[in-house]
Amino acid sequence: MPFFENDGIRLFYEDTGTGEPLVLLHGLTSNHQMFYREIGYLKDKFRIIALDSRGHGESDRLSEFTLEDHVADTIALLDHLNLDSVYLLGISMGSYIAQGVAIKQPARVEKLILAATKSYGEQSSMAEMFDRYKDQLEGMSIAEKLAISSQLIFHDQEAVNAWQKRIAKNSRMLNADEQGAASAALRDFDFRNDLKKITAETLVISGKHDGLNPPEKGRETAVLIPNADYMEFQDSGHAPNVEQDRLFLGVVEKFLR
């Protein structure tokens, strides 16, 4: 199993396939296992490098870290592998990390795909969603809100449930404290003034029914990145790569080709 270290933190990554290097960055509380479809489909076309962000998967679990740490870890991985030019694909949290990398080292990112994304957040996306739906959720306990949150986040719940079960079966999942640390890392970030620094050919993908990072967040991100393209998947929520997986894979392959 390949590991590397950045600033004393041990980080896991998967490295498979041949071709142009494509780095995959996963969502909050998940890990590289969430990309099993993408890896299986694209490894014959690209060199796939899928990182477990710090605090996730097989990488070191920490009590405190930041989004900037995630960005620095990803750049350190590129350094470790001696990669001067890559394609980046990030979903949700991974898309925030990808933005940070493309801002800090624009010449190093040739193509950029941001799915289920936003470019700033004062608090966690879940807290923002609870505020957004406060009238609908009024009077509910936290447990009750969490119980119905998945209905607000995803459109094809059956597909998402099957996907999440497969990831959980093959992964070391996070406990409550680890989830809290991972969520805290995503508070108070704002890339909006710096997105103009991105030079990569960029595609932003949102799901029409995403209650966590609504389409307007994705459109705003696309507008602020020079010459970015925007797509909205009509039958998806926060997981367009799962809810419309064939469309997602086709769009990704066409864009990267």
C-alpha positions in Angstrom: 0.0 0.0 0.0 1.6 3.3 -1.0 2.1 6.0 1.6 4.0 9.2 1.8 4.6 11.8 4.5 3.9 15.5 4.6 5.0 17.4 7.7 5.1 14.2 9.7 1.6 13.1 8.6 1.3 9.7 6.9 -1.0 9.8 3.9 -2.3 7.0 1.8 -2.9 7.1 -2.0 -3.8 4.6 -4.7 -1.8 4.8 -8.0 -3.0 2.7 -10.9 -3.3 2.8 -14.7 -1.3 4.5 -17.4 -1.6 7.8 -19.3 -2.0 11.4 -18.3 -2.1 11.7 -14.5 -5.6 12.2 -13.1 -5.8 13.0 -9.3 -9.1 12.2 -7.6 -10.0 14.0 -4.4 -12.9 12.6 -2.3 -15.7 14.1 -0.3 -16.0 14.8 3.5 -15.8 11.7 5.7 -15.2 9.4 2.7 -11.9 8.2 1.1 -10.5 6.9 -2.2 -12.9 4.0 -2.2 -15.8 6.3 -3.2 -14.1 6.4 -6.7 -14.4 2.7 -7.4 -16.5 3.3 -10.6 -14.2 6.1 -11.8 -11.1 4.1 -11.2 -12.5 1.0 -12.8 -13.6 2.9 -15.9 -10.7 5.4 -16.4 -7.6 3.4 -15.4 -7.2 2.1 -18.9 -7.2 5.7 -20.2 -5.4 7.6 -17.5 -2.9 7.2 -14.6 -5.3 7.4 -11.6 -4.0 8.8 -8.3 -6.6 8.8 -5.5 -5.6 10.4 -2.2 -7.0 9.7 1.2 -7.0 13.2 2.7 -5.7 13.6 6.2 -8.2 12.5 8.8 -9.8 10.1 6.3 -9.4 6.5 5.1 -6.0 4.9 5.6 -4.3 8.3 6.2 -3.4 9.5 9.7 -6.4 10.5 11.9 -5.9 13.9 13.6 -7.9 15.9 16.2 -7.5 19.1 14.3 -6.6 20.2 10.8 -7.6 22.7 8.1 -8.6 23.0 4.5 -5.2 24.6 3.9 -3.6 21.4 5.2 -5.6 19.4 2.7 -4.3 21.6 -0.1 -0.7 21.4 1.1 -1.0 17.6 1.3 -2.2 17.4 -2.3 0.7 19.6 -3.5 3.1 17.4 -1.5 1.7 14.3 -3.2 2.4 15.9 -6.6 5.9 16.7 -5.4 6.4 13.1 -4.1 5.4 11.7 -7.5 7.4 14.3 -9.4 4.3 15.4 -11.4 4.6 18.8 -13.1 1.2 18.7 -14.8 -2.0 16.9 -13.8 -5.7 16.7 -14.3 -7.7 17.2 -11.0 -11.1 15.9 -10.2 -12.7 16.8 -6.9 -16.1 16.1 -5.5 -17.7 18.2 -2.7 -14.8 18.6 -0.2 -12.4 17.4 -2.8 -13.5 20.2 -5.1 -12.6 22.7 -2.5 -9.2 21.2 -2.2 -8.8 21.1 -5.9 -9.7 24.8 -6.1 -7.0 25.6 -3.6 -4.4 23.6 -5.5 -5.3 25.2 -8.8 -5.1 28.7 -7.2 -1.7 28.1 -5.5 -0.1 26.3 -8.4 -2.1 27.2 -11.6 0.6 26.1 -14.0 0.5 22.6 -12.6 -3.2 21.9 -13.2 -4.0 21.4 -16.8 -7.6 20.4 -16.5 -10.0 20.8 -13.5 -13.3 19.2 -12.8 -15.3 20.4 -9.8 -18.4 18.5 -8.9 -21.0 19.3 -6.2 -19.0 22.3 -5.4 -19.0 25.8 -3.8 -16.2 28.4 -3.5 -16.8 29.6 0.0 -18.3 28.6 3.3 -18.7 30.3 6.7 -19.8 27.1 8.4 -20.2 23.4 7.3 -22.4 22.7 4.3 -24.8 20.7 6.6 -25.2 23.7 9.0 -25.8 26.0 6.0 -28.4 23.5 4.7 -30.2 23.4 8.0 -30.4 27.2 7.9 -31.6 27.2 4.3 -34.4 24.8 5.2 -35.1 26.2 8.6 -38.9 26.7 8.0 -39.2 23.1 6.9 -37.1 21.8 9.8 -38.5 24.0 12.5 -39.2 22.2 15.8 -37.1 19.2 14.9 -34.3 17.8 17.1 -30.8 17.4 15.7 -31.4 13.7 15.4 -34.7 14.3 13.4 -32.9 16.8 11.1 -30.1 14.3 10.4 -32.7 11.6 9.8 -34.3 13.5 6.9 -31.2 15.3 5.7 -30.3 12.7 3.1 -33.7 13.4 1.4 -32.6 17.0 1.0 -29.1 16.2 -0.2 -29.7 13.4 -2.7 -32.2 12.7 -5.5 -31.7 9.0 -6.1 -31.5 7.7 -2.6 -31.5 4.0 -3.6 -28.3 4.5 -5.8 -26.6 6.5 -3.1 -27.4 4.0 -0.4 -25.9 1.1 -2.4 -22.8 3.2 -3.1 -22.4 4.2 0.6 -22.7 0.6 1.7 -20.0 -0.6 -0.7 -17.7 2.2 0.5 -18.3 1.3 4.2 -17.7 -2.4 3.5 -14.3 -1.7 2.1 -13.2 1.2 4.3 -12.2 2.1 7.8 -14.9 4.7 8.5 -14.7 7.7 10.8 -16.0 7.8 14.4 -18.0 10.8 15.7 -14.9 12.7 16.9 -13.1 12.2 13.6 -16.2 13.3 11.7 -16.3 16.4 13.8 -12.6 17.2 13.1 -13.1 16.7 9.4 -16.2 18.9 9.3 -14.4 21.7 11.3 -11.7 21.9 8.7 -14.1 23.2 6.1 -15.3 26.2 8.1 -14.5 29.8 7.0 -12.9 29.4 3.6 -13.4 31.8 0.7 -11.7 31.3 -2.7 -13.9 33.8 -4.6 -11.4 36.5 -5.0 -8.7 34.1 -6.0 -10.5 31.9 -8.6 -9.4 34.3 -11.3 -5.9 32.9 -10.8 -6.9 29.5 -12.1 -5.6 28.8 -15.7 -6.8 25.2 -16.0 -9.5 24.3 -18.5 -12.3 23.9 -16.0 -15.7 22.1 -15.9 -18.1 22.6 -13.0 -20.9 20.0 -12.4 -23.8 20.5 -10.1 -26.9 18.4 -9.4 -30.2 20.1 -9.8 -31.6 18.6 -6.5 -28.5 19.2 -4.4 -29.7 20.6 -1.1 -26.2 20.7 0.4 -24.3 22.7 -2.3 -27.2 24.0 -4.5 -26.6 24.6 -8.2 -26.4 28.4 -7.7 -23.2 27.7 -5.7 -21.7 25.8 -8.6 -22.8 28.4 -11.1 -21.1 31.1 -9.0 -17.9 29.1 -8.9 -18.0 28.6 -12.7 -18.6 32.3 -13.4 -15.6 33.3 -11.3 -13.1 30.9 -13.0 -11.9 32.2 -16.3 -13.6 30.4 -19.3 -15.0 27.6 -17.1 -17.9 25.5 -18.4 -20.9 24.6 -16.3 -23.2 21.6 -16.4 -26.3 20.8 -14.3 -27.3 17.2 -14.0 -31.1 17.1 -14.0 -31.6 13.9 -12.1 -28.9 14.3 -9.4 -28.4 15.7 -6.0 -25.1 16.0 -4.2 -23.6 12.9 -5.8 -23.9 13.3 -9.6 -21.1 10.7 -10.0 -23.4 8.2 -8.4 -27.0 9.3 -9.2 -26.2 9.7 -12.9 -23.0 7.6 -13.0 -22.9 6.8 -16.7 -23.5 10.4 -17.7 -20.8 11.5 -15.3 -18.2 9.1 -16.6 -19.0 10.0 -20.2 -18.8 13.7 -19.5 -15.5 13.3 -17.5 -13.9 11.2 -20.2 -14.9 13.5 -23.0 -13.7 16.6 -21.1 -10.4 15.1 -20.3 -9.8 13.8 -23.8 
